[in-house]
């Protein structure tokens, strides 16, 4: 049966999913929405949907389904409190009794969030109407809280079961309206993290609304200034009318430890101007568009990443079981259309989305187009013509990819489902694990990799579903963290260069899209065998060296110790650095160990590994006994719907963590009083002076779930260089890396250096 071709829905071509019937769809009825003007992301609005019955009317117990996309964070409809947000009503023109129900996972993916309107008594004749008010304001409700991210055309997808057969027809004309960005809430100035003296670079300027949507600034003159001379940098420039970002190319500078550019009162991330064999390029290698479960088109996704997020490389990772042959062919077109060596790299790929019992999620990445997609199943693809190419478990996937004899990489990750490395791990294909995304932070996946003997690097990406790859705010539901980035140390900005950096594990990772300059070196007394491929595969060494960089594998190391040298330079002060060997903490380094009068309280962790891992935190944090605090600052508070209200002594808050952390910070008047914590998961009291001796920790079950309290120094540096002599294990791999936390809430991981005894 042919799909309607005029639907303005991504991937609505023939052969897509078998989720709706098209039987006599043009005669089933029609639906309109008013108003259909643009709506500001995250605002409250009221829309009226009117369904007019077609030639069949609607039978007794027939129904309508009004669906939004699975990733939409629209407010949850409610039907009982006319004064509260998200109040929804429905009425029939002929007085038939209607019943409303909402289920966030009822209709078929990706339109799973479903409001059902059932004709519970009576029926509709042709021409009768059902009026649904989404955010009915007549009783005092502020309306429906709209989704927090921009969409060129947001849809309420309306289905009708007029025959009461529970076979819903997709109406051929669907109502929709644009979701647009709100006013600016913060500005960003983004530089590369390192370039050679005299090498050209660009400055990207952007303003975001409170939900992380780039928003247009009014036309006008803006000032720029650099802390060292920068050739080509204007003192002033005119913001282009309607632009959501502005890029200034052709800049150069001479050697500098930390070049910064100030836009008004906004300071960029620092850039090192120094020569090096490899150049850092920033990438988000994991995102989806509306052709699968995400938002918008793949072209819009790539344009956002390149022009608004300012990343150098991306990879599209649509769920394999939603990608039709037509969709895969269109993705190939986009991969090549946007790939411009030296400017922007678009790596081809897809997400192998097998069930956790069969291996769990893997990102499959190719260095070129034209490769075969090997699906985990055809669950949402009607045509089975290419079913013979499927790989139904991770072991079959690895075998099929190896048999092709062409370059390919797999990156296990945690999404809705998680990668099960204990079921399958391939040393040749799997050279990195993803420890952070919009879904949360997952250090335990790296621990799993160590447990199965993997020698992998570390990446962080967004797994963004809201069309914001490279700068991916999680929004108001389902996702718990701001997306990450991977910094790839490559020979050049090309598919081959980026792919080779991944193959060699020459990369590091950050959360919150933070741009950090990082370098790690390990020195041993005598040269050892350097391997690009895991030596367990049996290949010959690629050379010998006594110095290794992040991601390198040195085999046959006789030394008892190694000299670990690290350098970090970020835009925010460094809170702590954890130096690690595999899953063991070697040392915690604080750049300034002198505690001051800045209190930080952290809540972190998750329920468990799978879906539903979110931990909800609610309660109070306060100080008593004559101590007060100044302005209370929220750290990693992305869901702005959650309460965060403080007076001079008490914070009342709600929060959600999914493996990462949230925190509050406040300057204290003195340390004479007591810190009091009263939440559903942790209840504690501790004299503030006890924090002078170090951090206090309260475990709360779950997976790394706890609260912590400590004092920050009055001022901390944003750059550090240090050396440590580290004892080496003789009974197992040594995997030396660091995990750094910055005061702004971002985290950095360097890929391990592997020293094999």
C-alpha positions, 0 to 999 in steps of 0.5 A, spaced: 500 500 500 502 506 498 504 511 503 501 519 502 507 522 499 504 529 501 505 528 508 510 533 511 513 528 515 520 525 515 521 519 512 514 518 510 516 514 503 513 508 501 516 502 505 517 505 512 513 503 518 507 499 518 504 503 524 498 506 521 493 504 515 491 508 509 485 505 508 480 510 505 484 515 509 482 521 505 475 519 507 476 518 514 476 525 516 480 531 517 483 535 522 485 543 523 489 546 528 488 553 531 492 558 532 498 555 527 503 561 528 510 560 531 510 558 538 516 560 543 520 553 545 518 552 552 513 557 553 506 555 555 501 555 549 494 553 547 492 550 541 485 547 539 484 541 534 478 540 531 477 533 528 471 533 523 468 526 521 468 524 514 463 519 510 463 514 515 462 518 522 465 515 528 462 509 531 461 507 538 468 506 542 471 509 536 477 513 538 482 519 536 490 518 537 493 525 538 501 523 538 507 527 539 514 524 537 518 520 543 523 525 544 518 531 545 518 534 552 511 537 551 508 537 558 504 531 560 497 532 559 492 532 565 485 532 565 483 533 572 485 540 574 483 546 570 488 551 573 494 547 573 499 547 566 497 542 561 490 541 562 486 538 556 479 537 554 475 534 549 468 535 547 463 532 541 459 537 537 453 532 538 454 531 545 457 524 545 461 522 551 468 522 550 473 519 555 481 522 555 487 518 557 494 519 556 500 514 555 507 516 553 509 509 550 502 507 546 503 508 539 508 506 535 515 509 535 517 514 533 510 517 535 509 514 542 507 519 546 499 518 545 493 522 548 487 518 546 480 521 545 475 515 545 467 516 544 465 512 550 457 513 549 454 515 542 457 516 535 459 521 530 455 522 524 459 525 518 460 532 519 460 532 526 466 534 530 471 533 536 474 539 539 480 538 543 483 544 547 491 542 548 492 547 554 485 549 555 486 556 559 478 557 560 479 555 567 485 558 569 491 554 566 497 557 563 496 552 557 500 547 555 508 547 556 511 546 549 517 542 547 523 546 549 527 545 542 526 548 536 523 545 530 521 547 523 514 544 524 512 541 530 506 536 529 500 533 533 500 527 529 492 525 529 490 518 527 483 516 527 479 509 528 472 511 526 470 503 525 472 501 532 477 496 530 483 499 533 486 500 526 488 507 526 488 511 520 493 516 518 490 522 516 493 525 510 493 532 512 497 533 519 496 539 523 503 543 525 506 549 527 513 552 528 517 552 534 522 557 535 527 560 540 526 564 545 530 570 547 538 570 549 540 567 555 547 566 554 553 568 549 558 563 547 565 565 543 568 558 541 575 557 539 579 551 537 583 548 543 590 548 539 593 551 532 600 552 530 603 559 529 601 562 523 596 557 522 589 559 520 583 558 525 576 561 526 572 564 531 564 562 532 560 567 536 553 564 538 547 566 543 543 561 546 536 561 549 535 558 556 533 552 553 540 551 549 537 553 542 541 558 538 537 564 537 538 570 532 541 577 535 538 583 533 543 587 527 548 591 531 555 593 532 559 588 536 566 589 539 572 584 540 578 584 543 584 579 544 589 578 549 595 577 544 595 580 537 591 576 532 591 578 525 585 578 521 581 580 528 576 586 527 575 591 533 568 591 531 563 587 526 556 588 525 551 582 527 548 579 520 540 580 520 537 574 523 543 570 524 543 565 530 551 565 529 557 568 526 563 565 524 570 569 523 575 566 519 582 567 516 585 569 523 592 567 525 596 568 531 604 567 533 606 562 539 601 563 545 600 559 552 593 561 552 589 565 547 582 568 548 578 573 545 572 577 548 566 578 545 563 584 549 563 581 556 564 574 554 570 570 554 572 564 549 575 558 551 583 558 551 587 556 545 594 554 545 598 557 539 604 552 538 606 546 533 604 539 534 605 533 530 597 532 531 591 537 531 585 537 535 579 537 532 572 537 536 567 532 534 560 529 536 560 522 533 553 520 535 546 523 533 539 522 530 535 526 525 527 525 524 528 520 519 529 515 525 527 517 532 530 524 532 528 531 530 528 535 523 532 532 517 539 529 516 541 536 512 538 540 518 542 536 523 549 537 519 547 544 518 546 545 525 553 542 527 557 545 522 554 552 523 551 553 530 555 548 534 561 549 531 564 542 531 569 539 526 566 532 525 560 528 526 557 521 525 549 520 524 547 514 528 540 513 526 537 506 529 538 501 524 531 498 525 528 504 522 532 505 516 529 503 510 533 502 503 530 509 501 532 512 507 539 509 507 540 511 500 538 518 502 543 518 508 549 516 503 547 523 499 547 527 505 554 524 508 557 526 501 554 532 500 556 535 507 563 532 507 568 538 505 575 536 507 579 541 511 572 544 513 567 539 516 567 531 516 561 527 516 563 520 517 557 515 515 554 510 520 548 507 523 546 505 530 546 497 531 540 497 536 540 490 538 537 488 545 541 488 551 541 480 551 544 480 544 549 485 545 546 492 546 547 498 542 553 499 538 555 505 533 558 503 527 562 508 523 565 507 516 570 511 513 567 512 506 560 511 503 557 505 499 557 500 505 552 495 507 547 497 513 547 490 517 540 491 521 539 488 528 532 487 526 527 489 521 522 491 526 520 498 523 521 496 516 516 493 512 520 491 506 524 484 507 528 484 501 534 485 504 533 481 510 539 477 509 544 482 510 541 483 518 546 481 524 541 479 529 546 479 535 552 483 536 557 477 535 554 476 528 555 483 527 562 483 528 563 477 524 559 480 518 563 486 519 570 483 519 568 478 513 567 485 509 574 486 509 574 493 509 575 499 515 570 499 520 569 501 527 564 499 533 563 504 539 559 500 544 554 506 548 549 507 553 542 509 550 535 507 552 539 500 552 546 499 554 552 495 550 553 488 554 560 487 553 560 481 557 556 478 551 560 480 546 567 484 545 571 485 538 578 487 539 579 489 532 573 493 531 571 496 538 577 501 540 573 506 544 567 506 549 562 512 550 562 514 557 557 520 556 551 523 552 545 526 553 542 520 556 547 521 562 554 519 564 557 512 564 564 510 567 561 503 569 561 502 561 569 503 561 570 499 567 566 493 564 571 494 558 577 493 563 573 487 566 573 483 559 580 485 557 578 491 552 584 496 550 579 502 548 579 509 548 574 514 551 569 518 547 563 522 549 558 525 544 551 527 545 546 521 542 542 527 541 535 527 538 533 534 538 536 536 532 542 539 536 548 535 534 554 538 537 551 543 542 545 538 545 541 541 551 537 535 554 531 539 554 526 537 560 525 530 560 528 523 558 535 525 557 539 527 563 545 531 561 548 536 556 551 532 551 559 531 550 564 532 545 570 528 543 577 531 541 580 527 536 588 528 535 589 527 527 593 528 522 588 532 518 581 534 518 578 529 513 574 522 513 581 518 513 584 523 518 578 522 523 577 515 522 585 514 523 585 518 530 579 513 532 583 507 530 589 509 534 585 511 540 588 518 540 582 522 543 579 525 549 572 526 551 568 532 555 561 533 558 557 539 557 560 540 550 566 543 553 572 545 549 578 543 553 586 543 551 589 536 554 595 532 553 597 526 556 604 523 556 607 517 559 615 515 559 618 509 561 626 507 562 627 503 556 623 502 549 617 497 548 613 495 543 608 500 540 601 497 537 596 500 534 592 494 534 591 490 540 597 485 541 592 480 543 590 480 535 597 477 534 599 482 529 606 485 529 608 491 533 608 498 529 615 500 532 618 501 539 618 507 543 619 509 551 614 515 550 607 514 549 601 518 548 593 517 550 591 511 546 597 508 545 599 501 547 606 499 549 607 491 550 613 488 554 614 493 559 619 491 564 619 497 568 616 497 575 614 505 574 612 510 569 612 517 569 605 520 567 605 527 565 599 531 564 597 538 562 589 541 562 587 548 560 580 549 560 575 555 560 573 554 568 577 553 574 579 545 575 575 542 581 579 536 582 583 531 577 583 523 579 589 519 576 587 512 575 590 506 573 584 501 570 578 502 575 583 504 581 584 511 583 591 512 584 591 519 587 586 525 587 589 532 585 586 538 587 590 544 584 589 548 590 588 544 596 586 550 601 579 550 603 575 556 603 568 559 604 565 556 598 560 550 600 559 545 594 553 539 595 553 534 590 548 529 588 549 524 583 548 517 580 543 513 577 538 507 579 541 502 575 544 501 568 537 500 563 531 504 561 528 508 567 535 509 570 533 516 572 534 518 580 529 523 582 532 528 588 527 532 592 528 536 598 532 541 602 539 543 603 541 548 609 545 551 614 544 552 621 547 555 627 548 562 625 551 561 618 548 564 612 550 563 605 550 568 599 547 567 592 546 560 591 548 557 584 546 551 580 551 546 577 548 542 571 541 544 572 538 543 565 531 541 567 528 548 568 522 546 570 525 543 576 524 547 583 531 551 585 529 556 590 534 559 595 533 564 601 539 566 606 539 559 609 535 554 605 535 551 598 529 547 596 530 543 590 528 538 585 533 534 580 534 528 576 541 525 575 542 519 570 549 517 572 552 524 572 551 529 577 548 536 579 550 541 585 549 547 588 554 552 590 554 558 595 559 562 599 558 561 606 558 567 612 562 563 616 564 555 618 560 556 625 554 552 623 551 546 621 550 543 614 543 540 614 541 535 608 533 532 608 532 529 602 528 522 600 534 518 599 539 522 604 538 525 611 544 528 614 547 533 618 555 535 619 558 541 622 561 545 617 568 545 620 568 538 619 569 539 611 576 542 613 578 535 613 575 533 607 569 531 603 563 528 606 560 522 602 553 519 604 551 513 599 544 512 597 544 505 594 543 504 586 549 505 581 554 510 584 548 514 587 550 518 593 551 525 596 557 529 597 559 535 601 566 539 601 569 546 601 572 549 594 578 554 595 576 561 594 580 561 587 582 555 583 586 555 576 583 553 570 590 550 567 595 545 570 601 541 569 603 536 573 608 529 573 607 523 577 611 517 578 606 511 578 607 504 580 605 499 575 602 492 576 605 486 574 599 482 574 595 485 569 594 491 564 596 498 566 591 503 563 593 510 565 588 516 564 585 522 568 578 524 569 578 531 571 572 535 574 571 543 572 567 547 577 562 549 571 560 542 572 563 539 566 568 533 566 574 531 562 577 523 560 583 522 557 583 515 553 588 510 557 595 509 555 596 502 556 602 499 559 602 491 558 607 487 562 
